[in-house]
Amino acid sequence: MMCKTVFLTVGTTHFDTLVKAAVDEDTLVVLREKGYTKLVLQIGRGTFTPIEEERCGVTVSSFHLKPSIAEDFQSADLVISHAGAGSCLEALKAGKALVVVVNDTLMDNHQTELAEELSNNKFCYLCYPGTLQETLTNMDVSQLQPYVPGQPMLLARYLDSVV
């Protein structure tokens, strides 16, 4: 069987709630049921560092920061990302199935608007740390639309809605 990889990124921030949700045993079971056998976590400035081991048939590894995560995006079959614009767009440009997780503890969270716009256009699935497992269970990545870089109308519509 082919090894399918999930790459999770929180960017340069800390989002321990997302990292903890991803390595929860029930979430790992769902990932394994979906055929994923490897979970690579980029945990940014987070203080929670998961144990690197195989659990529930999924090998878990992590790192804080490194100069480039482009290779991690390229080698992933599924990307789980915080709602940062850079991370979301990098995953979409790489042609990866994407689950965007909004940090609902942030005040005036502009990232929610971007995540909602991407989800409304069927470029990704949108969830919160508490609904990650449910989203992974119910997602069908074949239903996502491919993102074509250079879609100025999408950006224009988003900016119009914010302004």
C-alpha positions as CSV (number, residue, x, y, z in Angstrom):
1,M,0.0,0.0,0.0
2,M,1.2,3.5,-0.8
3,C,2.2,5.8,2.0
4,K,0.0,8.9,2.1
5,T,1.2,11.9,4.0
6,V,-0.5,14.7,5.8
7,F,1.4,17.9,6.4
8,L,0.1,20.2,9.1
9,T,1.4,23.7,9.3
10,V,0.7,26.5,11.8
11,G,3.1,28.9,10.1
12,T,5.4,31.0,12.4
13,T,2.7,31.3,15.1
14,H,1.7,29.0,17.9
15,F,-1.5,27.0,17.6
16,D,-1.1,24.2,20.1
17,T,-4.8,23.5,20.1
18,L,-4.6,22.5,16.4
19,V,-1.5,20.4,17.0
20,K,-3.1,18.6,19.9
21,A,-6.3,18.0,17.9
22,A,-4.3,16.5,15.1
23,V,-2.4,14.0,17.3
24,D,-5.5,13.0,19.2
25,E,-5.9,9.2,19.0
26,D,-9.4,9.5,17.5
27,T,-8.1,11.8,14.8
28,L,-5.2,9.5,14.0
29,V,-7.7,6.6,13.6
30,V,-9.7,8.7,11.1
31,L,-6.5,9.6,9.2
32,R,-5.5,5.9,9.0
33,E,-9.0,4.9,7.9
34,K,-8.6,7.5,5.1
35,G,-5.4,5.8,4.1
36,Y,-2.9,8.3,5.6
37,T,0.1,6.7,7.3
38,K,2.3,9.7,8.0
39,L,1.6,13.0,9.8
40,V,4.3,15.7,9.6
41,L,3.6,18.6,11.9
42,Q,5.2,22.1,11.6
43,I,4.5,23.4,15.0
44,G,5.9,26.9,14.7
45,R,6.4,28.7,18.0
46,G,4.1,26.3,19.8
47,T,5.0,24.9,23.2
48,F,3.3,21.5,22.8
49,T,5.7,19.1,21.1
50,P,4.0,15.8,20.3
51,I,5.8,12.5,20.9
52,E,7.4,11.2,17.6
53,E,6.1,7.7,17.2
54,E,3.8,5.5,15.3
55,R,0.3,5.5,16.8
56,C,-2.9,4.0,15.4
57,G,-1.0,3.1,12.2
58,V,0.2,6.7,11.6
59,T,3.8,7.8,12.0
60,V,4.0,11.2,13.7
61,S,6.9,13.6,13.4
62,S,7.3,17.3,14.0
63,F,9.6,20.3,13.8
64,H,9.3,23.9,14.8
65,L,10.6,26.1,12.0
66,K,12.9,25.7,9.1
67,P,14.0,28.0,6.2
68,S,11.5,26.5,3.7
69,I,8.6,24.1,4.0
70,A,8.0,24.0,0.2
71,E,9.3,20.4,0.1
72,D,6.8,19.5,2.9
73,F,4.0,20.9,0.8
74,Q,5.1,19.0,-2.3
75,S,5.4,15.7,-0.6
76,A,2.0,15.9,1.1
77,D,-1.2,14.3,-0.1
78,L,-3.3,16.4,2.3
79,V,-2.4,19.7,4.0
80,I,-4.0,20.8,7.2
81,S,-3.2,24.5,7.8
82,H,-3.9,27.4,10.0
83,A,-5.9,30.1,8.2
84,G,-2.8,32.2,7.4
85,A,-3.0,33.5,3.8
86,G,0.6,32.4,3.0
87,S,0.2,28.9,4.1
88,C,-3.2,28.4,2.5
89,L,-2.1,29.8,-0.9
90,E,1.1,27.8,-0.8
91,A,-0.9,24.6,-0.3
92,L,-3.3,25.5,-3.1
93,K,-0.6,26.5,-5.5
94,A,1.0,23.1,-4.9
95,G,-2.3,21.5,-5.9
96,K,-2.9,19.9,-2.5
97,A,-6.1,18.9,-0.9
98,L,-6.5,21.4,1.9
99,V,-8.3,21.6,5.3
100,V,-8.1,25.1,6.8
101,V,-8.4,25.3,10.6
102,V,-9.4,28.7,12.0
103,N,-8.0,29.7,15.4
104,D,-11.2,30.8,17.1
105,T,-9.4,32.1,20.1
106,L,-7.9,35.1,18.2
107,M,-9.6,38.5,18.5
108,D,-10.7,40.2,15.3
109,N,-9.7,37.2,13.3
110,H,-9.4,38.3,9.7
111,Q,-8.2,34.8,8.8
112,T,-11.7,33.6,9.2
113,E,-12.8,35.7,6.2
114,L,-10.1,34.3,4.0
115,A,-10.9,30.7,5.1
116,E,-14.6,31.2,4.5
117,E,-14.0,32.6,1.0
118,L,-11.7,29.7,0.1
119,S,-14.2,27.2,1.4
120,N,-17.2,28.9,-0.3
121,N,-15.3,28.5,-3.6
122,K,-14.7,24.8,-2.7
123,F,-10.9,25.2,-2.7
124,C,-10.7,23.7,0.8
125,Y,-12.6,22.4,3.8
126,L,-13.0,24.8,6.7
127,C,-13.1,23.8,10.4
128,Y,-12.0,24.7,13.9
129,P,-9.8,22.6,16.2
130,G,-12.8,21.1,17.9
131,T,-14.3,20.0,14.6
132,L,-11.2,18.7,12.9
133,Q,-12.0,15.1,13.4
134,E,-15.5,15.5,12.1
135,T,-14.3,17.4,9.1
136,L,-11.7,14.7,8.3
137,T,-14.2,12.0,8.7
138,N,-16.7,13.6,6.3
139,M,-14.4,15.2,3.8
140,D,-14.2,14.0,0.2
141,V,-11.2,15.6,-1.4
142,S,-12.5,14.7,-4.9
143,Q,-15.1,17.4,-4.3
144,L,-12.6,20.2,-4.0
145,Q,-12.0,22.5,-6.9
146,P,-8.5,22.9,-8.3
147,Y,-7.0,26.3,-7.5
148,V,-5.7,28.1,-10.6
149,P,-3.1,30.7,-9.6
150,G,-3.7,34.2,-10.9
151,Q,-7.4,34.4,-10.4
152,P,-7.7,38.2,-9.9
153,M,-11.5,38.2,-9.6
154,L,-11.4,35.9,-6.6
155,L,-9.0,38.2,-4.8
156,A,-11.0,41.3,-5.9
157,R,-14.3,39.8,-4.6
158,Y,-12.6,39.0,-1.3
159,L,-11.1,42.5,-0.9
160,D,-14.4,44.1,-1.8
161,S,-16.1,42.1,0.9
162,V,-13.5,43.2,3.5
163,V,-13.5,46.9,2.5
